[in-house]
Amino acid sequence: MSRCASVLLQTVLFLLIGESCIAQYVPTDSMRFTQWNPGLNAVGGIPIRQSIYRTLSPGGADNTDTIQAALDACPPGMVVQLTAGSFLVNNYLLISKNITLRGAGVGLTILRKTNGAHINVDTAASYEPIIIIGPGRWPGPDESTAQDLSSDGKKGAMSATVKDGGGFAAGQFVLLDELSGATWQPDRLGRGSIWASNDYRVVWQFHNPGLGFDDPLVAGTPTQGDAASWFCRQDRPITEIKEVASVSGQTINFTTPLHTEYRTARIAQLTRYTNAGNGGVHVTYAGVEDLTTTGASSGAIQFECAAYCWAKNVEVTLTLGDAIGLNNSFRCEIRDSYIHDAVWAQPGGAGYNISIGGGSSEILFENNVSVRANKVMVARCAGAGSVFGYNYVDDGYINTIGGWIEIGLNASHMVGPHHVLFEGNYGFNWDSDHTHGNSTYLTVFRNWLRGTRARFTNPLTGQLIDDTQDNGPKRCIGATAYSSWMTFVGNVLGAQGEMGGWHYESTGPGAMGQPAIWLLGWDDVSPQPYDSVTVGTEIRDGNWDWVQSRQSWHNSSPVNLQSSLYLKSKPAFFGTNAWPWVDPSSGQVGVLPAKARFDMLTSLGGHSTALPLAAELSQNYPNPFNPGTTIRYELPRASHVRLIVFDVLGREVRTLVNTFEQAGRHEATFNAQNVSSGTYFYRLEAGGSVETRKLTVVK
């Protein structure tokens, strides 16, 4: 045995090639890692389609029917091309076959919904997406086809054996899941009992005695209540979608391995998607490219029972609900896109940039920007085998509590997510929340997690949010109670010269008030109890932090880390930039292309907006005022601009701007000399965006 292998055998796997010793970090707990080969990587990437079926230009009225007719008639493998311009789409477009909807470019082709989301408004006249890729609005698995497994499905296995293999066929996409096995267990946070499996792999947000923040659940086998089926089949939050490769009698063979185990003791089942009921047969190889959506009110781009589908080089902005959502989907891909500015940044689903649910598996999110929403991403009963790689995420917030530093990178928020990889991202933090139950077996590898958000303006209040002030909780990596078996390896935590007053680790009551590199086992409900068992399940190795200014190994001896856990070589979008871009041995970081792309539109390292990708309206100054005030706004591209002032009854008081203007910063003056005291509103309409703010005249 080689010298280095004898030292590190307990924690790493060695491949001996001649006399060289190549180390790959592999935890001794085989449950932690899986095969990550997500998205369209396994099939050669996103297809480049060049055959145009029809080219459409915007009309004067609602363009939904015209575009939908072209989509319906488009032959497989071809493109419906949209020219530059603003298309009114007040009903959703359905892409239900293997075609591409392509625009002329981000900011050039704009799909605009005017009866949906509006900035700083938490309701909409019409709750609909702009685009759905899938067979319909709410497809799902066919419960009548569920088959019990006849033997346990082992992690890493390429097949499962069912009691009756009839009806299963190659090419199908199927749902594999098991009951939670929950009963009343001691609550490690000291709140009586909690509804959980005996191994705490599944922990619902449900207590005895009940607490005010419990989910609507009813104790029983299976677990009853609405929350037990919000994002999964009833009481089956541990789940994943598989593609059937072949069938041999009662053995169903898959194209990819099982990411976790599925046990007959938990009545593990395999369920098909059929055309019965809502219809759930998966749509394959459909894509959306090179366009902007604005004003969606229930998911701008939704993948519903989609497989090998994609969104590429899209901008999604000013959305209520999820901006991009994936449910019951397999090996889809979101890449090179910009998702930003939820209109109502509140928990409860009002402002999430990215959401995966309903067992969605092996999804790839790569080279995207996700900023300025309540949650930059969430996962709910989904995520197995998925990768969130080389994205820039920042400025998660609550618009009514700007000082609260939201959860950043995560695969959590509803019980069940497992085996998601986070690699090469920039985030203001990584955390795992248990708002609606726990997540397990997530891996965080070679990310830069800064601990604070970039400065930005809260659109609701007009106030600057600045985490150098007394905001919190400040953490680089957090994991709330019951977020177990997490693996944190090779990350850079914090920023050089910015960690004054920070601790290496903060635990127990009051921990939220202490800025820390590590905030593990925490809970935000008074008296902020602490789950030490969760902390004991986490692996923390090879991470550099800027409190200690060194690399730390908690669970193993030092080893040189591999470049990637899912890529075989440097990705093309890095160009001439160094990869890996995060060096945990020195704390140094290079260029992340997604962040560089974002920084091109910003100044001061991303801490103040220079040119947004949607028109932005600033709060007037001074305010209140008499008689004059200045209104500033910014345009990402040349467009027709209308800026008007109106009263509380909606009557127009003054038109300040009504002309075509170039991209950049602009301002207008409102002289209220002949206007009565009171509250008024001013509205900016530009490039498909509409934004309204309030001003006050005092005489």
C-alpha positions as CSV (number, residue, x, y, z in Angstrom):
1,M,0.0,0.0,0.0
2,S,1.3,3.5,-0.9
3,R,2.4,5.8,1.9
4,C,-0.4,8.4,1.2
5,A,-3.1,5.7,1.0
6,S,-2.1,4.2,4.3
7,V,-2.6,7.6,5.9
8,L,-5.9,8.5,4.3
9,L,-7.6,5.2,3.7
10,Q,-10.4,5.9,6.2
11,T,-11.7,8.9,4.5
12,V,-10.7,8.9,0.8
13,L,-10.6,6.5,-2.1
14,F,-7.3,6.2,-3.9
15,L,-6.7,5.4,-7.5
16,L,-3.2,4.1,-8.0
17,I,-1.9,4.9,-11.5
18,G,1.7,3.8,-11.8
19,E,3.6,5.5,-9.0
20,S,1.3,8.4,-8.7
21,C,-1.4,8.6,-6.0
22,I,-4.6,10.4,-7.0
23,A,-7.0,11.1,-4.1
24,Q,-10.7,11.5,-4.4
25,Y,-12.6,12.6,-1.3
26,V,-15.2,10.0,-0.4
27,P,-16.8,9.8,3.0
28,T,-16.8,6.4,4.7
29,D,-20.6,6.7,5.0
30,S,-21.6,5.4,1.6
31,M,-25.1,7.0,1.9
32,R,-23.7,10.5,1.4
33,F,-22.5,10.5,-2.2
34,T,-24.3,9.4,-5.3
35,Q,-23.8,9.5,-9.0
36,W,-24.4,13.1,-10.2
37,N,-24.9,13.2,-13.9
38,P,-27.8,15.6,-14.3
39,G,-29.6,17.4,-17.0
40,L,-28.9,16.7,-20.7
41,N,-25.2,15.9,-20.0
42,A,-25.8,12.2,-20.5
43,V,-27.3,12.7,-24.0
44,G,-24.8,15.1,-25.4
45,G,-26.2,18.4,-24.1
46,I,-29.0,20.7,-25.3
47,P,-29.7,20.1,-29.0
48,I,-29.0,23.0,-31.3
49,R,-32.0,23.3,-33.5
50,Q,-31.8,25.4,-36.7
51,S,-34.9,24.5,-38.6
52,I,-37.4,27.3,-38.2
53,Y,-41.1,26.3,-38.6
54,R,-42.6,29.8,-38.3
55,T,-41.4,33.3,-37.3
56,L,-43.9,35.5,-35.4
57,S,-43.9,39.2,-34.6
58,P,-46.0,40.8,-31.9
59,G,-49.5,41.9,-32.7
60,G,-51.5,44.7,-31.1
61,A,-53.6,42.6,-28.9
62,D,-53.1,39.4,-26.8
63,N,-50.6,37.2,-28.7
64,T,-51.3,34.0,-26.8
65,D,-53.5,32.3,-29.4
66,T,-51.2,33.1,-32.3
67,I,-48.2,31.7,-30.6
68,Q,-50.1,28.7,-29.3
69,A,-51.3,27.9,-32.7
70,A,-47.8,27.9,-34.0
71,L,-46.6,25.7,-31.2
72,D,-49.4,23.2,-31.8
73,A,-48.7,23.0,-35.5
74,C,-44.9,22.9,-35.2
75,P,-43.4,19.6,-36.4
76,P,-41.1,17.8,-33.9
77,G,-37.5,19.0,-33.7
78,M,-38.3,22.4,-35.1
79,V,-38.3,26.0,-33.8
80,V,-41.1,28.6,-33.3
81,Q,-39.1,31.8,-33.6
82,L,-40.2,35.1,-32.0
83,T,-38.8,38.3,-33.3
84,A,-37.7,41.2,-31.2
85,G,-40.6,43.0,-29.5
86,S,-43.1,42.9,-26.7
87,F,-45.6,40.0,-26.9
88,L,-48.7,40.3,-24.7
89,V,-49.3,36.8,-23.2
90,N,-52.2,36.9,-20.7
91,N,-52.9,33.2,-20.9
92,Y,-50.2,30.5,-20.6
93,L,-48.4,28.9,-23.6
94,L,-48.2,25.1,-23.5
95,I,-45.3,23.3,-25.1
96,S,-46.3,19.7,-25.1
97,K,-43.9,18.1,-27.6
98,N,-40.2,18.1,-28.6
99,I,-39.9,21.6,-30.1
100,T,-38.2,24.9,-29.2
101,L,-39.7,28.3,-28.5
102,R,-36.9,30.8,-29.2
103,G,-36.7,34.6,-29.0
104,A,-34.3,37.1,-30.6
105,G,-32.4,37.5,-27.3
106,V,-32.8,38.4,-23.6
107,G,-34.4,41.9,-23.4
108,L,-35.2,41.8,-27.1
109,T,-38.1,39.4,-27.1
110,I,-40.3,40.0,-24.1
111,L,-43.3,37.9,-23.1
112,R,-45.4,40.2,-21.0
113,K,-48.3,39.3,-18.8
114,T,-50.3,42.4,-17.7
115,N,-53.0,40.7,-15.7
116,G,-50.6,39.0,-13.4
117,A,-47.8,40.2,-11.1
118,H,-47.1,43.8,-10.2
119,I,-44.3,45.2,-8.1
120,N,-45.0,45.4,-4.4
121,V,-48.5,43.7,-4.8
122,D,-49.2,40.3,-3.3
123,T,-52.3,39.5,-5.4
124,A,-53.0,39.1,-9.1
125,A,-56.1,39.2,-11.3
126,S,-54.9,36.0,-13.0
127,Y,-52.8,33.3,-11.4
128,E,-51.1,31.6,-14.4
129,P,-47.6,31.0,-15.7
130,I,-46.4,32.4,-19.0
131,I,-45.0,29.1,-20.3
132,I,-45.6,25.5,-19.4
133,I,-43.4,22.7,-20.7
134,G,-45.4,19.5,-20.2
135,P,-48.7,17.8,-21.0
136,G,-50.9,20.2,-19.1
137,R,-51.2,22.6,-16.1
138,W,-51.3,20.1,-13.2
139,P,-50.2,16.6,-14.4
140,G,-49.1,14.0,-11.9
141,P,-48.6,10.2,-11.4
142,D,-51.4,7.8,-11.9
143,E,-52.2,6.5,-8.4
144,S,-54.0,3.5,-9.8
145,T,-50.8,2.1,-11.3
146,A,-48.8,2.0,-8.0
147,Q,-47.0,-1.3,-7.5
148,D,-45.3,-2.4,-4.2
149,L,-41.7,-3.3,-4.3
150,S,-41.2,-7.0,-3.5
151,S,-37.7,-6.4,-2.2
152,D,-35.8,-3.4,-0.9
153,G,-34.5,-1.0,-3.5
154,K,-30.8,-0.6,-2.6
155,K,-29.0,2.7,-3.0
156,G,-26.9,2.5,-6.1
157,A,-29.0,-0.3,-7.7
158,M,-29.9,0.0,-11.3
159,S,-33.3,-1.7,-10.9
160,A,-36.2,-2.4,-8.6
161,T,-38.4,-5.5,-8.4
162,V,-42.1,-5.1,-8.1
163,K,-44.9,-7.5,-7.4
164,D,-46.4,-7.1,-10.8
165,G,-44.4,-5.7,-13.7
166,G,-47.4,-5.5,-16.1
167,G,-47.8,-2.0,-17.7
168,F,-44.1,-1.0,-17.3
169,A,-42.2,-0.5,-20.4
170,A,-38.9,0.9,-21.7
171,G,-38.9,4.7,-22.1
172,Q,-41.4,5.4,-19.4
173,F,-40.7,7.8,-16.5
174,V,-41.8,6.4,-13.1
175,L,-42.0,7.6,-9.5
176,L,-40.2,5.7,-6.8
177,D,-41.2,6.5,-3.2
178,E,-41.9,5.1,0.3
179,L,-44.0,6.0,3.3
180,S,-42.4,8.3,5.9
181,G,-42.9,5.8,8.7
182,A,-43.5,8.7,11.0
183,T,-44.7,8.2,14.6
184,W,-44.4,10.4,17.7
185,Q,-40.7,10.8,18.5
186,P,-38.9,12.8,21.2
187,D,-38.4,16.4,19.9
188,R,-34.7,17.1,20.3
189,L,-35.6,20.8,20.7
190,G,-37.5,20.2,23.9
191,R,-41.0,20.8,22.6
192,G,-42.7,17.5,23.6
193,S,-42.9,15.1,20.7
194,I,-42.4,15.6,16.9
195,W,-43.9,13.5,14.0
196,A,-40.9,11.8,12.6
197,S,-39.5,8.4,11.5
198,N,-37.6,6.5,14.2
199,D,-34.3,7.3,12.4
200,Y,-35.3,11.0,12.0
201,R,-34.6,10.7,8.2
202,V,-38.1,12.2,7.8
203,V,-39.1,14.9,10.3
204,W,-42.4,16.7,9.6
205,Q,-43.3,20.1,11.1
206,F,-45.9,18.7,13.5
207,H,-45.8,18.6,17.3
208,N,-47.5,17.1,20.3
209,P,-48.7,19.3,22.0
210,G,-49.3,21.3,18.9
211,L,-47.5,24.6,18.1
212,G,-48.8,27.6,16.2
213,F,-46.4,27.0,13.3
214,D,-47.3,23.4,12.7
215,D,-48.3,22.2,9.3
216,P,-51.9,20.9,8.7
217,L,-51.2,17.2,9.4
218,V,-53.0,14.4,11.2
219,A,-51.2,11.6,13.0
220,G,-51.8,8.2,11.4
221,T,-50.4,5.6,9.1
222,P,-50.0,6.9,6.5
223,T,-49.7,10.5,7.7
224,Q,-52.9,12.4,7.0
225,G,-53.7,16.1,6.4
226,D,-53.1,18.4,3.4
227,A,-49.5,19.1,4.0
228,A,-48.6,15.4,3.6
229,S,-49.5,15.7,-0.1
230,W,-48.5,19.2,-0.9
231,F,-45.5,18.1,-3.0
232,C,-45.6,14.3,-3.0
233,R,-48.0,11.4,-2.9
234,Q,-49.7,11.1,0.5
235,D,-47.0,10.7,3.2
236,R,-44.3,9.8,0.6
237,P,-41.7,12.7,0.8
238,I,-38.7,10.5,0.1
239,T,-38.9,10.0,-3.6
240,E,-37.2,10.2,-7.0
241,I,-38.1,9.8,-10.7
242,K,-36.5,7.2,-12.8
243,E,-36.3,6.4,-16.5
244,V,-37.1,2.8,-17.4
245,A,-34.4,1.3,-19.5
246,S,-36.0,-2.2,-19.9
247,V,-38.3,-4.6,-18.2
248,S,-37.6,-8.3,-17.4
249,G,-40.6,-10.0,-15.7
250,Q,-41.0,-8.2,-12.4
251,T,-37.7,-6.4,-12.6
252,I,-37.7,-2.8,-13.8
253,N,-34.3,-1.6,-15.0
254,F,-33.4,2.0,-14.9
255,T,-31.0,4.3,-16.8
256,T,-29.5,5.8,-13.6
257,P,-28.9,4.3,-10.1
258,L,-31.1,4.7,-7.1
259,H,-29.9,7.7,-5.1
260,T,-31.1,6.3,-1.8
261,E,-32.8,3.2,-0.4
262,Y,-36.5,2.3,-0.7
263,R,-37.7,-0.2,1.8
264,T,-40.5,-2.7,1.7
265,A,-41.0,-2.1,5.4
266,R,-42.1,1.4,4.4
267,I,-44.3,0.1,1.5
268,A,-42.0,1.4,-1.2
269,Q,-43.8,1.7,-4.5
270,L,-43.2,2.4,-8.2
271,T,-45.9,4.4,-9.9
272,R,-46.4,5.2,-13.6
273,Y,-47.5,8.4,-15.4
274,T,-50.4,7.8,-17.8
275,N,-52.9,9.9,-19.7
276,A,-55.6,9.1,-17.2
277,G,-57.1,12.0,-15.2
278,N,-55.0,15.1,-15.5
279,G,-52.6,13.3,-17.8
280,G,-49.0,12.9,-16.8
281,V,-47.0,11.3,-19.7
282,H,-43.8,13.2,-19.8
283,V,-42.9,15.6,-22.6
284,T,-39.3,15.2,-23.8
285,Y,-36.8,17.4,-25.5
286,A,-38.7,20.7,-25.4
287,G,-37.0,24.0,-24.7
288,V,-37.3,27.7,-24.3
289,E,-34.4,30.0,-25.3
290,D,-33.3,33.6,-25.7
291,L,-36.2,35.6,-24.3
292,T,-37.5,37.6,-21.3
293,T,-40.7,37.0,-19.3
294,T,-42.3,39.5,-17.0
295,G,-45.4,39.7,-14.9
296,A,-46.1,36.0,-14.4
297,S,-48.2,35.2,-11.3
298,S,-47.9,31.4,-10.8
299,G,-44.5,30.5,-12.2
300,A,-43.1,32.2,-15.3
301,I,-41.7,29.0,-16.8
302,Q,-43.0,25.8,-15.4
303,F,-41.8,22.3,-16.1
304,E,-44.6,19.9,-15.4
305,C,-43.9,16.2,-16.1
306,A,-41.0,17.2,-18.4
307,A,-37.9,15.1,-19.1
308,Y,-34.7,16.2,-21.0
309,C,-36.2,19.7,-21.4
310,W,-34.6,23.0,-20.9
311,A,-34.6,26.8,-20.4
312,K,-31.5,28.4,-21.8
313,N,-30.4,32.1,-21.9
314,V,-33.7,33.4,-20.5
315,E,-34.5,36.3,-18.2
316,V,-37.3,35.8,-15.7
317,T,-38.3,38.9,-13.8
318,L,-41.2,40.5,-11.8
319,T,-42.9,37.2,-10.9
320,L,-45.4,36.4,-8.1
321,G,-44.9,32.8,-6.8
322,D,-42.2,30.7,-8.4
323,A,-40.2,32.2,-11.2
324,I,-39.0,28.8,-12.6
325,G,-40.6,25.7,-11.2
326,L,-40.1,22.0,-11.9
327,N,-42.5,19.3,-10.7
328,N,-42.6,15.6,-11.5
329,S,-39.6,16.2,-13.9
330,F,-36.5,14.3,-14.8
331,R,-33.1,15.4,-16.2
332,C,-34.2,18.9,-17.1
333,E,-31.7,21.8,-17.4
334,I,-31.8,25.5,-16.5
335,R,-28.7,27.3,-17.7
336,D,-27.1,30.6,-18.6
337,S,-30.2,32.5,-17.3
338,Y,-31.0,35.5,-15.2
339,I,-33.8,35.2,-12.6
340,H,-34.4,38.2,-10.5
341,D,-36.7,40.6,-8.7
342,A,-39.7,38.9,-7.3
343,V,-42.6,41.4,-7.0
344,W,-43.5,40.3,-3.4
345,A,-40.5,38.9,-1.5
346,Q,-42.4,37.1,1.2
347,P,-42.3,33.5,2.5
348,G,-45.2,31.2,1.9
349,G,-44.4,30.8,-1.8
350,A,-45.0,34.4,-2.8
351,G,-41.5,35.1,-4.1
352,Y,-39.2,32.1,-4.9
353,N,-36.9,32.3,-7.9
354,I,-36.3,28.6,-8.4
355,S,-38.4,25.7,-7.1
356,I,-38.2,21.9,-7.6
357,G,-40.9,19.7,-6.2
358,G,-43.0,16.5,-6.8
359,G,-40.0,14.1,-6.9
360,S,-38.1,16.0,-9.6
361,S,-34.7,14.4,-10.0
362,E,-31.4,14.8,-11.7
363,I,-32.0,18.4,-12.6
364,L,-29.1,20.6,-13.6
365,F,-29.0,24.3,-12.7
366,E,-25.7,25.7,-14.2
367,N,-24.2,29.2,-14.9
368,N,-27.3,31.1,-13.8
369,V,-27.9,34.3,-11.7
370,S,-30.6,34.2,-9.1
371,V,-31.0,37.4,-7.0
372,R,-33.5,39.6,-5.2
373,A,-36.3,37.3,-4.1
374,N,-37.5,35.9,-0.8
375,K,-35.9,32.5,-1.5
376,V,-33.3,32.3,-4.3
377,M,-34.2,28.6,-4.5
378,V,-36.2,25.9,-2.7
379,A,-36.7,22.2,-2.9
380,R,-39.8,20.4,-1.7
381,C,-40.0,16.6,-1.7
382,A,-37.5,16.6,-4.6
383,G,-34.0,16.9,-5.8
384,A,-32.4,13.4,-5.8
385,G,-29.3,13.4,-8.0
386,S,-29.7,17.1,-8.9
387,V,-26.8,19.6,-9.2
388,F,-26.7,23.3,-8.6
389,G,-23.4,24.2,-10.2
390,Y,-21.5,27.4,-10.8
391,N,-24.4,29.9,-10.2
392,Y,-24.3,33.3,-8.6
393,V,-27.0,33.8,-6.0
394,D,-27.5,36.8,-3.8
395,D,-29.9,39.1,-1.9
396,G,-32.6,36.8,-0.5
397,Y,-34.8,38.9,1.7
398,I,-38.2,39.6,3.2
399,N,-39.6,42.9,1.9
400,T,-41.3,43.7,5.2
401,I,-38.2,42.7,7.3
402,G,-35.2,43.8,5.3
403,G,-32.7,43.2,8.1
404,W,-33.5,39.4,8.1
405,I,-30.8,37.6,6.1
406,E,-32.7,34.9,4.3
407,I,-31.6,31.4,3.5
408,G,-29.4,31.4,0.4
409,L,-28.2,28.3,-1.4
410,N,-30.3,25.4,-0.2
411,A,-32.3,22.3,-1.1
412,S,-35.0,22.5,1.6
413,H,-38.2,24.2,2.8
414,M,-40.4,21.1,2.6
415,V,-39.5,17.6,4.0
416,G,-37.8,15.1,1.7
417,P,-35.0,16.6,-0.4
418,H,-31.9,14.4,-0.5
419,H,-28.7,13.9,-2.5
420,V,-28.4,17.3,-4.1
421,L,-24.9,18.6,-4.9
422,F,-23.9,22.3,-4.7
423,E,-20.7,22.9,-6.5
424,G,-18.7,26.0,-7.5
425,N,-21.4,28.5,-6.6
426,Y,-21.2,32.0,-5.1
427,G,-23.7,32.5,-2.4
428,F,-24.3,34.9,0.5
429,N,-24.8,31.7,2.6
430,W,-25.8,28.0,2.4
431,D,-28.4,26.8,4.8
432,S,-31.1,24.1,5.2
433,D,-34.4,25.3,6.7
434,H,-37.0,23.1,8.4
435,T,-40.0,25.4,7.9
436,H,-42.0,22.4,6.6
437,G,-39.7,19.6,7.6
438,N,-36.2,18.5,7.1
439,S,-33.7,17.7,4.3
440,T,-30.9,15.1,4.4
441,Y,-27.7,14.0,2.6
442,L,-26.9,17.2,0.8
443,T,-23.3,17.9,-0.4
444,V,-21.7,21.3,-0.6
445,F,-18.4,21.3,-2.5
446,R,-16.0,24.1,-3.6
447,N,-18.3,27.1,-3.2
448,W,-17.6,30.6,-2.0
449,L,-20.1,31.4,0.8
450,R,-19.5,35.0,1.8
451,G,-21.9,35.4,4.8
452,T,-23.4,38.7,3.9
453,R,-25.6,40.0,1.0
454,A,-24.6,42.6,-1.5
455,R,-26.2,45.9,-0.8
456,F,-29.5,46.6,-2.6
457,T,-32.6,48.7,-2.3
458,N,-35.8,47.2,-0.9
459,P,-38.4,48.0,-3.5
460,L,-41.2,48.0,-1.0
461,T,-39.7,50.6,1.4
462,G,-37.1,52.3,-0.8
463,Q,-34.5,51.6,2.0
464,L,-31.0,50.4,1.4
465,I,-30.4,46.9,2.8
466,D,-26.8,46.7,4.0
467,D,-25.5,43.7,6.0
468,T,-22.5,45.6,7.3
469,Q,-25.1,47.0,9.6
470,D,-27.0,45.1,12.4
471,N,-28.7,42.5,10.2
472,G,-28.9,38.8,10.8
473,P,-28.6,36.0,11.3
474,K,-25.1,36.2,9.8
475,R,-23.7,32.8,8.8
476,C,-21.7,31.4,6.0
477,I,-23.1,27.9,6.5
478,G,-26.1,27.0,8.5
479,A,-28.2,23.9,8.9
480,T,-31.3,24.1,11.1
481,A,-32.3,21.3,13.5
482,Y,-32.9,17.9,11.9
483,S,-31.0,18.8,8.8
484,S,-28.8,15.7,9.1
485,W,-25.9,14.0,7.2
486,M,-24.7,17.1,5.3
487,T,-21.3,17.1,3.8
488,F,-19.3,20.4,3.5
489,V,-16.0,20.0,1.8
490,G,-13.6,22.4,0.1
491,N,-15.5,25.7,0.5
492,V,-14.2,29.2,1.1
493,L,-16.2,30.8,3.9
494,G,-16.3,34.5,4.5
495,A,-14.3,37.2,2.9
496,Q,-10.8,38.5,3.7
497,G,-10.8,41.6,5.8
498,E,-14.6,41.5,6.4
499,M,-14.9,39.2,9.4
500,G,-14.4,41.5,12.3
501,G,-16.7,40.4,15.2
502,W,-17.4,37.0,13.6
503,H,-17.0,33.7,15.4
504,Y,-15.9,30.4,14.0
505,E,-18.9,28.6,15.3
506,S,-22.1,29.7,17.2
507,T,-24.4,27.3,19.0
508,G,-27.3,27.3,21.5
509,P,-29.6,30.0,22.6
510,G,-28.6,33.4,21.3
511,A,-26.5,31.8,18.5
512,M,-28.5,33.8,15.9
513,G,-27.2,37.0,17.3
514,Q,-23.5,36.0,16.9
515,P,-22.1,36.2,13.3
516,A,-20.5,32.9,12.7
517,I,-18.9,30.8,10.0
518,W,-20.9,27.8,11.2
519,L,-24.5,28.0,12.5
520,L,-25.5,24.4,12.8
521,G,-28.4,22.8,14.6
522,W,-30.1,26.2,15.0
523,D,-33.7,27.1,15.4
524,D,-35.2,30.6,15.0
525,V,-38.1,30.2,17.5
526,S,-37.5,31.5,21.0
527,P,-35.6,30.5,23.1
528,Q,-33.6,29.4,20.0
529,P,-33.0,25.8,21.1
530,Y,-30.0,23.8,19.7
531,D,-29.9,20.3,18.1
532,S,-26.5,18.9,18.9
533,V,-27.3,15.6,17.3
534,T,-27.7,17.2,13.9
535,V,-24.3,18.8,14.3
536,G,-22.8,15.4,15.0
537,T,-23.9,14.0,11.7
538,E,-22.3,16.7,9.5
539,I,-18.9,16.3,7.8
540,R,-16.7,19.4,7.6
541,D,-13.4,18.9,5.8
542,G,-11.0,21.0,3.9
543,N,-12.9,24.3,4.2
544,W,-11.1,27.6,4.4
545,D,-12.5,30.3,6.6
546,W,-11.5,33.9,7.0
547,V,-12.1,34.0,10.7
548,Q,-9.2,31.6,11.4
549,S,-7.5,32.3,8.0
550,R,-6.8,28.6,7.5
551,Q,-8.1,25.4,6.2
552,S,-9.8,23.0,8.7
553,W,-10.3,19.3,8.7
554,H,-12.9,18.1,11.3
555,N,-13.4,14.6,10.2
556,S,-10.4,13.4,8.2
557,S,-6.7,14.0,7.6
558,P,-5.8,16.5,4.8
559,V,-5.9,15.5,1.2
560,N,-5.8,17.3,-2.2
561,L,-9.4,17.5,-3.3
562,Q,-10.7,16.5,-6.8
563,S,-11.8,19.4,-9.1
564,S,-15.4,18.3,-9.4
565,L,-17.9,15.8,-8.2
566,Y,-20.0,15.8,-11.4
567,L,-17.8,17.3,-14.3
568,K,-15.1,15.4,-16.1
569,S,-13.3,18.5,-17.3
570,K,-13.4,22.3,-17.3
571,P,-16.8,23.6,-18.5
572,A,-16.7,25.6,-21.7
573,F,-18.4,28.6,-20.2
574,F,-15.3,29.3,-18.1
575,G,-13.4,30.2,-21.2
576,T,-9.9,31.3,-20.3
577,N,-10.7,31.7,-16.6
578,A,-9.1,29.3,-14.2
579,W,-11.1,26.2,-13.0
580,P,-11.8,25.3,-10.3
581,W,-12.2,28.9,-9.3
582,V,-12.4,28.2,-5.6
583,D,-9.1,27.2,-3.8
584,P,-9.8,26.0,-0.3
585,S,-6.1,25.5,0.5
586,S,-5.4,29.3,0.4
587,G,-8.8,30.9,0.5
588,Q,-8.3,32.5,-2.8
589,V,-11.1,32.7,-5.4
590,G,-10.9,33.4,-9.1
591,V,-13.6,34.4,-11.6
592,L,-17.1,32.8,-11.6
593,P,-18.5,33.5,-15.0
594,A,-22.1,34.0,-13.7
595,K,-21.0,36.6,-11.2
596,A,-18.8,38.3,-13.8
597,R,-21.8,38.5,-16.1
598,F,-23.8,40.1,-13.3
599,D,-21.0,42.4,-12.3
600,M,-20.9,43.8,-15.9
601,L,-24.2,45.4,-15.0
602,T,-23.1,46.7,-11.6
603,S,-20.5,48.8,-9.9
604,L,-18.6,48.6,-6.6
605,G,-18.3,44.8,-6.9
606,G,-22.0,44.2,-7.2
607,H,-23.0,46.4,-4.3
608,S,-25.0,49.0,-6.2
609,T,-27.0,48.7,-9.4
610,A,-25.6,50.3,-12.6
611,L,-27.9,48.9,-15.3
612,P,-30.7,46.5,-14.4
613,L,-32.1,43.9,-16.8
614,A,-35.5,45.4,-16.3
615,A,-36.5,49.0,-15.9
616,E,-36.1,50.2,-12.3
617,L,-37.9,53.1,-10.6
618,S,-36.3,54.7,-7.6
619,Q,-38.0,56.4,-4.6
620,N,-38.4,60.2,-5.3
621,Y,-36.3,62.6,-3.3
622,P,-37.0,64.5,-1.3
623,N,-40.2,62.9,0.1
624,P,-42.4,64.3,1.6
625,F,-41.8,67.5,-0.5
626,N,-43.0,71.0,-1.4
627,P,-43.1,72.0,-4.2
628,G,-40.5,70.0,-6.2
629,T,-39.1,66.5,-6.1
630,T,-36.8,64.4,-8.4
631,I,-37.7,60.9,-9.7
632,R,-34.9,58.8,-11.0
633,Y,-35.2,55.6,-13.1
634,E,-32.9,53.3,-15.1
635,L,-33.4,51.5,-18.4
636,P,-31.5,48.4,-19.4
637,R,-32.2,49.1,-23.1
638,A,-33.7,51.7,-25.3
639,S,-37.5,51.7,-25.1
640,H,-40.5,53.9,-25.1
641,V,-41.0,55.4,-21.6
642,R,-44.1,56.7,-19.9
643,L,-43.9,58.2,-16.4
644,I,-47.1,59.5,-14.9
645,V,-48.4,60.8,-11.6
646,F,-51.9,59.9,-10.4
647,D,-54.0,60.4,-7.3
648,V,-55.5,57.8,-4.9
649,L,-58.6,57.5,-7.1
650,G,-56.4,56.6,-10.1
651,R,-56.9,59.9,-11.9
652,E,-53.9,61.1,-13.9
653,V,-52.4,64.3,-12.4
654,R,-49.4,64.8,-14.6
655,T,-47.5,63.1,-17.4
656,L,-43.8,63.6,-16.8
657,V,-42.3,61.5,-19.6
658,N,-43.9,60.1,-22.7
659,T,-41.1,59.5,-25.3
660,F,-38.5,57.0,-26.5
661,E,-35.3,57.0,-24.4
662,Q,-31.9,55.3,-24.6
663,A,-30.6,52.8,-22.0
664,G,-29.1,54.3,-18.9
665,R,-30.0,56.5,-15.9
666,H,-32.7,59.2,-16.3
667,E,-34.5,61.6,-14.1
668,A,-37.6,63.7,-14.2
669,T,-38.8,66.6,-12.0
670,F,-42.3,66.8,-10.6
671,N,-43.4,70.3,-9.6
672,A,-46.5,70.1,-7.3
673,Q,-47.0,73.9,-7.0
674,N,-50.6,73.6,-8.2
675,V,-51.3,70.2,-6.6
676,S,-53.1,69.8,-3.2
677,S,-51.4,68.2,-0.2
678,G,-51.8,64.4,0.0
679,T,-50.7,61.0,-1.1
680,Y,-50.0,60.4,-4.8
681,F,-48.5,57.6,-6.9
682,Y,-46.1,57.6,-9.8
683,R,-45.8,54.8,-12.4
684,L,-43.0,53.9,-14.8
685,E,-43.9,51.9,-18.0
686,A,-40.9,50.9,-20.0
687,G,-39.8,47.8,-22.0
688,G,-42.6,45.6,-20.8
689,S,-42.0,46.6,-17.1
690,V,-44.4,48.5,-15.0
691,E,-43.4,49.8,-11.5
692,T,-45.3,52.1,-9.2
693,R,-44.2,54.0,-6.1
694,K,-45.8,56.4,-3.6
695,L,-45.0,60.1,-3.0
696,T,-46.4,62.7,-0.5
697,V,-47.0,66.4,-1.1
698,V,-47.0,68.5,2.1
699,K,-47.9,72.2,2.1
